[in-house]
Amino acid sequence: MRIVAVTACPTGIAHTYMAAERLEKAAKKLGHAIKVETQGAMGIENALTEADVKAADVVLLAVGIPVRDRARFDGRRVVEASVQEAIRNPEGIVASLGT
């Protein structure tokens, strides 16, 4: 499965990046490809391209704030989770994307 994800928390510092790292590790462990965009204090990093979004089977939004430029995901399967859940249970979230 190909996953694109966005992580973002209210302060945009530690939790944004912790969630991204844990989701990346979980996806790889479970045999999935993933690209994670972070929307943090440093702005948008590792931005998802239009091609990334089109090629994805699912969009995962692990956020605690509104996602910037959310319209780019219109028409795609979008699953939402909290940043805290992505940190605590990344494998559970990734495994649930296949259902």
C-alpha positions in Angstrom: 0.0 0.0 0.0 1.2 3.5 -0.8 0.5 6.0 2.0 0.9 9.8 2.1 0.6 11.5 5.5 0.6 14.9 7.1 1.5 15.4 10.7 0.9 18.7 12.5 0.4 19.7 16.1 -0.6 23.0 17.7 2.9 24.1 18.6 4.5 22.4 15.6 7.6 21.3 17.3 8.3 17.9 18.9 5.1 16.0 18.4 4.8 16.8 14.7 8.2 15.2 14.1 7.8 12.3 16.5 4.5 11.3 14.9 6.1 11.5 11.4 9.1 9.3 12.5 6.9 6.7 14.2 4.5 6.5 11.2 7.4 6.0 8.8 8.9 3.2 10.9 5.6 1.5 11.4 4.7 1.6 7.7 8.1 0.2 6.7 7.8 -2.5 9.3 4.4 -3.5 7.9 5.7 -3.4 4.3 4.1 -0.2 3.1 5.5 2.8 1.3 5.0 6.1 3.0 5.8 9.8 2.5 5.1 12.1 5.4 4.8 15.9 5.1 5.3 17.8 8.4 3.5 21.1 9.0 5.4 22.5 12.0 7.0 25.6 13.4 9.5 25.5 10.4 6.7 25.6 7.9 5.9 22.7 5.5 8.7 20.2 5.2 8.9 17.2 2.9 5.9 18.6 0.9 3.7 16.1 -0.8 3.6 16.6 -4.5 0.5 16.3 -6.7 2.1 13.1 -8.1 2.6 11.7 -4.5 -1.1 12.3 -3.7 -2.3 10.8 -7.0 -0.2 7.7 -6.5 -1.3 7.1 -2.9 -3.9 4.5 -1.9 -4.7 6.5 1.2 -4.1 9.8 2.8 -3.4 9.8 6.6 -3.8 13.1 8.5 -2.3 12.7 12.0 -3.0 16.2 13.2 -4.2 18.4 16.0 -4.8 21.5 13.9 -6.3 22.2 10.5 -4.2 20.9 7.6 -2.9 23.6 5.2 -4.0 23.1 1.6 -6.4 20.3 2.5 -8.3 20.7 -0.8 -5.5 18.8 -2.6 -6.8 15.6 -0.9 -10.4 16.0 -2.3 -11.6 12.8 -3.9 -9.0 10.7 -2.1 -9.5 8.3 0.7 -8.6 10.3 3.8 -8.2 8.8 7.3 -7.7 11.1 10.3 -6.0 10.4 13.6 -4.6 12.5 16.4 -0.9 13.3 16.7 -0.9 11.6 20.1 -2.4 8.4 18.6 0.2 8.4 15.9 2.9 8.6 18.6 1.4 6.0 20.9 0.0 3.5 18.3 1.5 4.0 14.9 1.4 0.3 13.9 -2.3 0.2 14.8 -3.1 3.2 12.7 -1.1 1.9 9.7 -2.6 -1.5 10.0 -6.1 0.0 10.0 -5.5 1.8 6.7 -5.8 -1.5 4.8 -9.4 -2.1 6.0 
